[in-house]
Amino acid sequence: MILTSNRKILSGLVLIGIVIMITMPDVVIGLLFELAHLLFEVVFISFEWLETLLDHLVEDLLHTELHETQIIVFYLLLGIFAYPFYYLSKMLLSLLFRLKAALQTAYAEWQVYKARASFYWQDLSLFGKLIVLVITVGAIYLASFLVM
């Protein structure tokens, strides 16, 4: 539960963020690209550090040459990184099944809505249908002035 004063601060920060995104989208997008570049750089440096560490450990413990060391380190890294990808694939598969179920539910609700709208339209008189059409066309016409 968020306290009222903290909720006001959070709402203010969100509002400031929205205003900044609307008024300066190029700065926000540039900042996001720089942060992504920094993240990739950190990941790359961490990978290189891990690879170098494993190279030295394998050379010192097993007394191997360069080629054998590279092969051993490659398979070690493959084993280290294979499990997260396997786990991620399992998570994505369960997410896919949940998304499929949600889409089937949404489709069923859409069919019910479409049937209700069709029954409503069929029950209207000719004058009622004209009123609905005039209101719809008028709303679309007025909405066309809002689009830049």
ABEGO torsion letter per residue (X at the ends): XBBAAAAAAAAAAAAAAAAAAAABAAAAAAAAAAAAAAAAAAAAAAAAAAAAAAAAAAAAAAGBBAAAAAAAAAAAAAAAAAAAAAAAAAAAAAAAAAAAAAAAAAAAAAAAAAAAAAAAAAABBAAAAAAAAAAAAAAAAAAAAABX
